[in-house]
């Protein structure tokens, strides 16, 4: 049951990184657009799905707290700075987008939106790095390379969604950043990474999807895959572990050790699991209704 809920948690995070990554990517690209009209249309493109995309991170937090209380405690204790930055970035991004049209100084809101998108994408990359590295992660170069790679993947995702010419450079650069981060992890060679071959294959697939997006007729499909694979790669690298320990590889938190009791997980399966298809249906309906989105180059 714990493994099932771990897979559900991963699926929710994948949905967030793919859909919420659009918000972050478009936000970071605002400074590259000339004129208020271009920036307004870029934000309009994500507007109809903007708040719906963030539902997934709320759902992930709920599953984490209810199904994996030990993981939640360890993660919030060790990765506290990165998680606080993610929360602040999320609040600032939502506030900036919604208040931008109500103020006269839109340039200030544009800067806030771009900074919030950068903070959010970088913070989630640091969380990935913390999970793989363990305590003391924020002093490790590989962790910061992971954060930089996540930022560039999100930028490519936003450029693909808007079909910006920038994608021809953003996709390959993001792919190169993923390979650089992978090389950093190989040099670090943490003992608690139990499935290096699988994690490497997923990282290479991520880099390949990012590069392919620059040449694909539907580039957002490839950037969506590239944004989703880091979640799967990080989880696969440690499994059945879930949070690394640099002090003692044998003390790595496992999926079973991080999960709530069997009775709690069964209760969640009865009460919460049926809501997941509803979330998927609502999100799909929202995308279908507003599929003819406004963009800069369509």
N, C-alpha and C positions, 0 to 999 in steps of 0.2 A: 504493500500500500504506500509506503514511503517513496519508493521509486516512481510509482505512478504520479504522485503529487509533485515530485521533483520534475518530472516531464511536463506536467501541467504548468508549473511555475516557469520552466524554460520556454514553453510555447507562448505564454503571456508576455514574457520579456522579449521574445522574438517579434511579436506583434507590435510592441511598443517601439523597439529599435527601428523597425521598418517604417511604421506610420509616424511616430514622433520624430524620427530622423528627418522626415520631410520638413517639419516645422523648423527644426534646428538648422537644416541646410539652407532653406530659403532665408531664414533670419541672418545667417552669416554672409549671405550673398548680397544683402541689401546695399552695402557700401559700394559694390561693383556696378550698381545700376545708376544710370544718370537720369536725374529728374524725378520729381515727385510722382509723376504719372506712372513711370515704369515701376517704381517701388510699390505704389498702391496696387497695381495690377498683380504684382508678384504675391503680395499678401492676400489679395482677393482669391488667388488660385488655391491657397490652402485654407481660406476662411471658412467655407462650409463644413470642413472636417476638422477644424483646428482643435476645438474642445473635445471632440470625440476621440481624437488620437491620444489624448492624455488620460482617457479612462483606463487604458491598459496599464499604465504605471501605478494607478490607484489600485487596480485589481491585483497587480503583482505584489504590492505592499501588503494587501490584505491576506493573500495566500502565504506570504513569507512570515507574517506575524502569527497567523493561526496554525499553519502546518509545520513551520520550521522555527520554533521560538529560539532554540539555541543558536542557529545560524543568524537569525535576526539580531540577537544580543551580541554575538561575536563580531558581526559585520559592522553594526553601528558603533561598537566600541573601538575597533581597530581602524575602520575607514571613515571615522566621524568627519574629518575635514572635507573629504571628497563628497560625502553624502549631503552635508550641509550646503556645500557649493552647488550640488545638483538641485536641491530644494529651492535655494535662492534663485538659481538660474531659471527654474521652472516658473516660479512666481513672477520674476521680472519679465520673462518672455510673454507670459499671458497678459500681464498688466500693460506692457508696452504696446502690444498689438491692439489691444482693445481700447487704449486711451489715445493712440496715435491720431486717429481721425477727429478727436475732440479738442485737440490743442493746435495752437498756431505754430509753435516751434517743433515742427515735425522732425527736423534734423536731430534734435536731442533724443527723441523717441527712437529714431532709426539707429542711433548709436547704442542706445540701451538694448534694443532688440538684438542687434548684432552681437553685442557683448554677452547677452544672456544666452544666445545660441551657442557661442563659443564656450562659455562656462559650462553649460549643460553637457555638451558633447565631450569636452575634456574631462569633466568630472566622472562621467560614466566610463570613460576609458581608464581612468585611475582606479575605479572600482574593479574593473576586469583585472588590472594589474595586481591589485591587492589580493584578490582571490587566488591568483596564481602564485604570488610571491610570499604572502603571509606578512607577519609583523615586520616593521622596518621597510615596507614596500616603497614608501615615498622617497627613499634615498637611492633607489635602484634605477639605473638608466633604462633598463628594459621596460619598466612600468611607465615611464614618461614617453618612451617610444610608442607603447601601446595606446596611450592617451592621444598622442599626435596622429597616429594612424586612424583612430576612431574619428577624430575631427575631420580629417581629409576624406574619409569614406562618406561622412555625412554631407560635406560640401559637394562631393560628386553626386550624391543622391538628390540634393536640391537642384543642382544644375541639370540633371537628367529630367527631373520632373518639369522644370520650366523650359527644357530644351534650349539651354543657353549654349552658345559656341564655346564657352569656357570648359564644357565637358570634355572636349578633345584633349585638354591638358589635365583637368582635374582627375579623370578616371585613371590614366596611367600613373600620375603622381601618387594617388591613393594606393594603387596596387604596389608601387615601389615602397611606400611607407609600411605597408603590411609585411612585405618581405624583409625590410630592415628590422622591424619589431621582432619578427620570427628569428632572425639572426641573433638579435640581442638575447632572446630567451635561450637559444642554443649555447651562447657563450656563458650565460649564467648557469644553465643546466641544473635547475632545482631538482632535488632528489624526490620530492613529493609528486612530480608530474608522472603519473602512472601509465598514461597512454600517449607517448610522444608521437608515435607513427600516425595515429588517427588525428591528433591535434594538428600535426604538420600538414596532413592531407587537406584538412578543412581550411587551414590558413592559406595554403596554395590555391585552393578553390576560390577563396575570398579575393585574393589578389588577382586571379584570372578573371573573375566576374567584373571587378573594378576596371581592369584594362579593357575588357571586351565591351563595356558600356560605351566607350568612345566610338565604337564602330557599328553598334547594333541599331537596327531600325526602331526598336522600343527600348531605349537605354535604361529607363527606370526599372525594368524587370531585372536587369543585371545588377544595378546598384542596390535594389531591394535585397537581392540574394547576398550581395557583399556586406550589407549592413546587418543581415540576420546571422551570418556564419560566425562572427566573433562570439556570440552568445553560445552557440553550439560548440565551438572550438574550446572555449574556456571551461565549459561544463564537462566536455569529453576528456580534456587533458587530465583532470583530477579524479574523475569517477572511478571507484565509488566514493572517493573523497569529494568534499565540496568546498573546503576552505583550508588553505595550506598552513603549515606551522614550520617556521624556519628554525625553531629551537630544537624540535624533535620531530622528524618525519613520521614517527609512529603516533604522534599526537594530532595528526591532521584530522579535522572534523569530517566524519563520513555522513552520507545521506541518512543512514539509519540513526546515527547518533545525534544528528541535528533535528530530526523529526519529532513531532509530538507523539503521544501515545497512540496505539492502534485504535483505541475507542474514539479518540478525537478525530483521527483521520477518516474513520468510517462515518462519523457524524458529518464531517465536512463534505464527504462524498454525497451524502443524502441531501444536505442543505444547500451547498454552494456550487457543486459541480453542474447541476442543471441550469444554472445561470450563465455558464460560459457559452453555450450555443446561442443564447439570447444576445449576449454581447457581440458575438460574431455576426449574427443576423442584422442587428441594428447598425453595426459598422459597415457591413456590406451594402445595406439599403442606402445609407448616407452617401457612400461612394457612387452607387448606381444613380441616385437622383441627381448628383452634382458632377457626373462624369464629364460633361462638356465644360470643363473648367476654363477660366480665363487664364491666359499665360502671355508671356512676352512675344513668343515667336510662333504661336499656333495660328 
